[in-house]
Amino acid sequence: MFFKSKAAEAAPGAKRAPARPALGADGELDARALGRALWRRKRAIVLPTLIVAVLAGFLVTGWALGPAPFFWPMWPLFWLGVSLIVHHRRARRVPAGSAEGP
């Protein structure tokens, strides 16, 4: 294995602690930790969206410069869009056992 996650390094029978919001020493939410968490979530959505936009630009440019009589990029663009929707839903989902959830 190339790397081990923290869960893999734990003892086989050990239980993981549930995910909790970042709390400071006084029990209040830690603004910096919360800001970092929000930034990670936003980055997890923005980066794949930019990658799909660049790929869509290459596909449409290839179609425009090529001899194809029909718009063939609609199929790859459709599947890129579906994958992006699934990724956005997964990135916005709150982990099970988190105190952030309902």
Buried (B, 14 or more C-beta within 10 A) or exposed (E): EEEEEEEEEEEEEEEEEEEEEBEEEEEEEBEEEBEEBEEEEEEBBEEBEEEBEEBBEEBBEEBEEEEEEEEEBEEEBEEBEEEBEEBBEEBEEEEEEEEEEE
